């Protein structure tokens, strides 16, 4: 996979995908992955903004991004962008607001190509954390816990 940058953050390494004038993806990479300098001005801006967020959970992202997905996924991702920092919504709450099903919302969360900036970590289960990155346990949930704890400060 070609990345325009690989950024080391407290919860691992983020692989940054940019296409032309927009961020198109952020991948969670293994913590042992070697960092890579940004190869474009946009990738550098993405890295700088992600580092600002790590320092300050109130930081507002301004980098242009274009997530590619179905119309339903786009609706779910737009709804996630409206969840305020420090708050969460359940899959069911989001589904009710979008006149969708909780499972379909969960699938859209798992398909989110730009995690952290599109805050899928703010969507949780009715009685618990729910999943993250299409996983129900392990390392991905540790990342979700870190992000949620970071935003509660």
Backbone bond lengths (Angstrom), bond angles and torsions (degrees), N, CA, C in turn:
res aa  C-N    CA-C-N  psi(-1)  N-CA   C-N-CA  omega(-1)  CA-C   N-CA-C  phi
1 X - - - 1.455 - - 1.528 108.59 -
2 X 1.313 115.93 130.21 1.459 120.88 177.23 1.522 109.72 -89.63
3 X 1.315 115.38 125.58 1.460 121.41 176.51 1.512 108.79 -115.19
4 X 1.324 116.42 148.86 1.463 120.61 175.28 1.529 110.49 -86.65
5 X 1.337 116.23 -10.64 1.465 121.67 174.11 1.521 107.64 -168.83
6 X 1.336 115.32 154.48 1.465 122.33 170.01 1.523 105.46 -129.91
7 X 1.334 115.07 117.02 1.450 121.77 -171.56 1.524 110.39 -111.01
8 X 1.337 116.27 125.30 1.466 120.92 175.87 1.520 108.85 -81.61
9 X 1.328 115.75 127.25 1.467 123.38 178.79 1.530 107.72 -130.08
10 X 1.327 119.20 169.02 1.474 120.51 -175.70 1.537 114.54 -58.55
11 X 1.314 118.18 -23.17 1.464 120.63 -177.46 1.523 112.87 -107.54
12 X 1.340 117.70 14.55 1.462 120.31 176.70 1.512 112.26 140.55
13 X 1.322 114.82 -145.44 1.457 121.78 179.87 1.527 107.62 -127.38
14 X 1.330 115.84 135.53 1.458 121.25 178.98 1.520 109.68 -106.77
15 X 1.320 116.21 126.10 1.458 121.99 174.49 1.519 108.73 -91.28
16 X 1.326 117.34 125.80 1.460 122.87 -173.69 1.525 109.79 -105.44
17 X 1.350 115.66 124.72 1.470 122.44 175.11 1.520 108.48 -109.62
18 X 1.323 116.65 127.73 1.456 120.95 173.63 1.525 107.85 -127.31
19 X 1.313 115.56 147.86 1.455 120.58 174.28 1.510 107.19 -134.21
20 X 1.314 115.46 120.94 1.456 122.51 -177.56 1.523 110.15 52.54
21 X 1.335 118.49 -110.26 1.462 120.32 -171.93 1.519 113.74 -108.60
22 X 1.349 117.89 23.23 1.469 119.04 -177.91 1.527 111.21 -147.35
23 X 1.326 114.43 149.66 1.457 121.92 170.57 1.528 107.14 -73.04
24 X 1.332 117.17 130.68 1.461 119.98 -179.16 1.526 112.79 -117.03
25 X 1.339 117.55 -12.38 1.452 118.02 179.28 1.514 113.57 -169.60
26 X 1.331 113.58 150.00 1.461 122.30 171.06 1.517 106.13 -131.29
27 X 1.326 116.47 123.49 1.464 121.49 178.33 1.519 109.65 -110.26
28 X 1.333 115.74 140.54 1.460 120.64 171.89 1.520 107.44 -83.28
29 X 1.318 117.16 119.53 1.459 122.81 -178.42 1.524 108.94 -107.75
30 X 1.328 117.13 161.98 1.471 119.27 178.22 1.534 110.85 -59.20
31 X 1.327 115.37 146.44 1.466 120.74 -178.14 1.526 111.70 -59.35
32 X 1.319 117.88 -26.02 1.461 121.74 -179.21 1.530 112.49 -78.58
33 X 1.319 116.96 -9.09 1.474 121.35 -179.92 1.523 109.47 -61.41
34 X 1.328 115.25 138.18 1.458 120.84 -178.85 1.528 110.46 -77.62
35 X 1.326 116.65 135.22 1.468 121.21 177.08 1.525 109.52 -61.99
36 X 1.329 116.14 153.60 1.462 121.90 179.18 1.526 108.34 -136.26
37 X 1.308 116.47 129.39 1.470 120.45 178.59 1.527 109.83 -61.32
38 X 1.326 114.67 149.94 1.463 120.53 177.55 1.526 109.83 -63.38
39 X 1.329 114.93 138.53 1.466 120.21 -179.41 1.523 112.11 -102.02
40 X 1.337 117.10 2.80 1.465 120.59 177.43 1.527 108.58 -147.91
41 X 1.329 114.73 161.21 1.469 119.60 178.32 1.527 110.40 -61.98
42 X 1.336 117.68 -38.62 1.460 120.47 -179.64 1.527 110.75 -65.48
43 X 1.328 117.28 -44.68 1.469 120.37 179.02 1.527 110.33 -61.76
44 X 1.324 117.16 -37.62 1.468 120.86 176.94 1.532 110.20 -63.03
45 X 1.318 117.42 -42.68 1.468 121.58 178.27 1.526 110.43 -62.96
46 X 1.335 117.07 -42.75 1.469 121.08 178.29 1.535 109.27 -58.64
47 X 1.326 116.64 -47.84 1.472 120.75 -179.79 1.526 111.01 -61.15
48 X 1.338 116.69 -45.13 1.471 120.07 179.60 1.520 110.67 -60.26
49 X 1.342 117.22 -42.47 1.465 119.91 -178.75 1.526 111.32 -69.34
50 X 1.321 118.01 -38.10 1.460 120.25 176.92 1.528 110.87 -63.49
51 X 1.326 117.25 -40.05 1.463 120.47 177.55 1.528 111.32 -66.49
52 X 1.337 117.40 -37.38 1.474 120.21 175.19 1.531 109.49 -60.85
53 X 1.337 117.10 -41.89 1.469 121.11 179.01 1.533 110.77 -62.97
54 X 1.332 116.69 -40.97 1.472 120.20 179.03 1.531 109.86 -62.13
55 X 1.334 117.10 -36.35 1.465 121.64 178.05 1.527 112.06 -76.03
56 X 1.330 116.59 -35.20 1.466 121.56 -173.33 1.531 109.81 -142.25
57 X 1.336 117.77 105.56 1.461 120.00 -177.62 1.528 114.02 -63.75
58 X 1.336 117.88 -12.28 1.462 120.89 176.79 1.523 112.57 -86.16
59 X 1.324 117.16 -3.42 1.463 120.54 -179.34 1.532 109.94 -57.73
60 X 1.318 116.19 135.73 1.461 122.37 178.88 1.533 109.53 -101.01
61 X 1.329 116.06 119.68 1.467 120.40 178.46 1.528 109.97 -70.43
62 X 1.330 115.47 137.29 1.462 120.76 176.95 1.524 111.90 -123.72
63 X 1.312 117.16 -1.61 1.456 121.10 -177.98 1.543 109.05 -63.69
64 X 1.336 117.68 137.66 1.465 119.10 178.00 1.531 110.24 -70.49
65 X 1.321 116.32 134.26 1.462 119.28 179.03 1.511 110.54 -138.17
66 X 1.333 114.94 150.66 1.466 122.40 -179.46 1.515 108.83 -135.49
67 X 1.333 117.23 91.24 1.461 118.45 176.00 1.528 109.79 -76.68
68 X 1.317 116.36 134.80 1.457 121.17 179.31 1.521 108.35 -98.49
69 X 1.337 116.02 125.19 1.455 120.25 179.86 1.512 111.12 -171.18
70 X 1.314 115.42 178.71 1.460 121.69 179.55 1.532 109.93 -70.14
71 X 1.322 117.85 165.19 1.469 119.12 176.25 1.538 112.28 -57.27
72 X 1.329 118.05 -38.84 1.471 119.99 178.70 1.529 110.39 -65.20
73 X 1.333 117.13 -45.40 1.469 120.15 178.23 1.529 110.23 -58.81
74 X 1.320 117.13 -42.80 1.470 120.74 179.91 1.531 110.70 -59.84
75 X 1.349 117.13 -41.45 1.474 120.90 178.54 1.526 110.52 -62.51
76 X 1.336 116.82 -43.44 1.467 120.90 -179.82 1.523 109.70 -64.99
77 X 1.326 117.32 -44.29 1.464 120.36 -179.32 1.524 111.15 -63.40
78 X 1.325 117.60 -39.17 1.466 120.68 176.66 1.528 110.28 -63.07
79 X 1.335 116.90 -40.51 1.465 120.88 178.61 1.531 110.71 -64.42
80 X 1.332 117.55 -38.19 1.470 120.47 178.50 1.524 111.01 -63.84
81 X 1.323 116.90 -36.07 1.463 120.59 179.27 1.530 111.79 -64.07
82 X 1.329 117.13 -21.00 1.469 120.93 -179.27 1.539 112.77 -90.63
83 X 1.325 118.32 -3.42 1.474 120.35 177.84 1.530 107.25 -79.34
84 X 1.333 117.51 118.96 1.477 119.49 -177.57 1.531 112.64 -64.91
85 X 1.330 115.03 150.73 1.455 120.74 175.58 1.524 109.11 -55.85
86 X 1.321 116.01 139.70 1.450 121.01 178.61 1.520 113.18 86.26
87 X 1.328 117.58 -4.92 1.460 121.58 178.49 1.527 109.75 -116.50
88 X 1.324 114.69 160.11 1.460 120.12 175.61 1.527 108.48 -131.68
89 X 1.313 115.56 162.63 1.463 123.44 171.36 1.519 106.43 -131.67
90 X 1.312 115.97 146.80 1.465 118.72 176.15 1.525 108.95 -81.66
91 X 1.321 115.26 160.25 1.462 120.09 175.68 1.528 108.93 -55.31
92 X 1.341 116.58 -42.07 1.458 121.59 -179.12 1.517 112.93 -64.38
93 X 1.347 117.01 -41.06 1.473 120.33 178.45 1.524 110.72 -63.07
94 X 1.326 116.18 -44.31 1.461 119.82 178.90 1.522 109.98 -65.10
95 X 1.329 117.01 -41.51 1.467 121.45 179.84 1.526 110.62 -61.09
96 X 1.335 117.01 -43.96 1.465 120.51 -179.94 1.527 110.44 -62.54
97 X 1.329 116.31 -43.37 1.461 120.75 -179.44 1.532 111.35 -64.14
98 X 1.320 116.97 -31.77 1.469 121.75 -176.87 1.522 112.51 -98.52
99 X 1.336 116.88 1.95 1.463 121.87 -176.14 1.527 110.46 54.36
100 X 1.318 114.41 50.95 1.460 123.05 -178.00 1.521 107.69 -131.42
101 X 1.326 116.48 -170.92 1.455 121.67 176.02 1.516 110.22 -106.80
102 X 1.346 115.85 151.67 1.464 120.36 -178.92 1.529 111.13 -60.13
103 X 1.326 117.71 -38.80 1.468 120.34 -179.62 1.532 110.68 -65.11
104 X 1.330 116.98 -40.89 1.466 120.03 178.68 1.526 110.85 -64.82
105 X 1.332 116.58 -36.82 1.465 120.65 176.65 1.530 109.31 -65.18
106 X 1.331 116.51 -44.26 1.463 120.49 178.00 1.518 112.42 -59.84
107 X 1.326 116.27 -40.17 1.468 119.58 178.37 1.525 111.03 -65.97
108 X 1.332 116.62 -38.86 1.471 119.79 177.79 1.524 110.56 -66.14
109 X 1.344 116.87 -38.10 1.470 120.01 176.68 1.529 109.69 -60.69
110 X 1.324 116.53 -46.26 1.460 121.05 -179.47 1.513 113.26 -64.39
111 X 1.333 116.86 -25.35 1.470 121.37 -178.81 1.532 112.05 -91.32
112 X 1.331 117.83 -0.38 1.461 121.76 -178.06 1.531 110.29 -57.05
113 X 1.343 117.94 115.46 1.469 119.75 -177.76 1.524 114.50 -80.61
114 X 1.356 117.18 -10.89 1.460 119.85 -175.37 1.533 109.30 -129.45
115 X 1.365 116.38 62.75 1.462 118.54 178.93 1.527 110.99 -62.79
116 X 1.291 116.12 162.95 1.464 127.92 -174.46 1.532 108.48 78.89
117 X 1.338 118.43 -58.75 1.462 120.35 179.98 1.528 110.16 -72.42
118 X 1.333 117.39 -46.24 1.463 121.63 168.21 1.530 103.65 -93.30
119 X 1.340 117.40 104.48 1.470 121.22 -163.85 1.536 115.69 -78.72
120 X 1.320 116.34 70.27 1.467 120.26 177.50 1.525 111.41 -64.16
121 X 1.326 117.87 -19.99 1.465 120.84 178.05 1.522 111.69 -66.24
122 X 1.339 117.93 -16.01 1.470 121.20 179.52 1.527 112.39 -83.80
123 X 1.333 117.36 -1.00 1.464 121.41 178.00 1.524 107.62 -102.65
124 X 1.334 115.25 122.71 1.466 121.13 -172.50 1.526 110.67 -127.27
125 X 1.313 114.93 169.99 1.456 120.66 176.65 1.521 111.21 -74.33
126 X 1.323 115.93 165.89 1.468 121.18 179.54 1.519 110.55 -61.36
127 X 1.338 116.29 -37.26 1.472 120.13 -179.41 1.517 109.16 -134.68
128 X 1.312 115.74 64.85 1.460 119.45 178.51 1.510 111.79 146.47
129 X 1.299 114.38 -169.80 1.452 121.90 -173.48 1.525 113.58 -72.29
130 X 1.323 117.18 -30.23 1.457 118.92 -172.81 1.510 109.39 77.79
131 X 1.309 117.01 -162.18 1.458 121.27 -178.96 1.516 111.65 -99.10
132 X 1.339 114.20 178.49 1.458 120.86 176.36 1.509 107.86 -159.57
133 X 1.324 116.03 131.72 1.462 121.25 179.80 1.534 111.11 56.09
134 X 1.321 115.66 37.05 1.472 122.62 179.24 1.526 112.82 64.49
135 X 1.325 117.21 25.78 1.464 122.62 175.78 1.522 108.87 -123.90
136 X 1.314 115.76 148.79 1.464 121.01 178.89 1.524 112.17 -105.45
137 X 1.333 116.97 -4.74 1.467 120.08 -179.51 1.525 109.07 -157.79
138 X 1.328 115.40 176.73 1.462 121.43 173.91 1.512 114.34 81.32
139 X 1.340 114.55 -156.05 1.457 123.51 -174.23 1.515 115.21 -52.60
140 X 1.354 118.81 -43.97 1.458 118.18 179.52 1.535 113.08 -57.91
141 X 1.333 117.21 -38.02 1.466 118.90 178.92 1.524 111.46 -70.71
142 X 1.327 117.54 -28.15 1.467 120.07 174.24 1.530 110.09 -64.28
143 X 1.330 116.90 -38.08 1.468 120.67 177.43 1.528 109.41 -65.05
144 X 1.342 116.95 -44.70 1.466 120.82 179.03 1.527 110.39 -60.33
145 X 1.333 116.33 -43.45 1.475 119.81 178.07 1.529 110.66 -60.69
146 X 1.330 117.53 -43.53 1.460 121.51 -179.78 1.523 109.81 -60.54
147 X 1.330 117.33 -48.28 1.461 121.16 -177.90 1.528 111.16 -61.66
148 X 1.329 117.11 -44.24 1.468 120.39 -179.64 1.526 111.18 -66.11
149 X 1.327 117.35 -42.45 1.472 120.93 178.86 1.529 109.76 -64.58
150 X 1.327 117.41 -41.20 1.463 122.77 179.26 1.529 110.07 -58.88
151 X 1.334 116.52 -41.59 1.463 120.45 -175.90 1.526 113.14 -78.55
152 X 1.324 118.08 -12.61 1.467 120.30 179.69 1.528 111.95 -84.52
153 X 1.315 117.93 -9.02 1.485 120.29 -177.55 1.506 111.61 -71.34
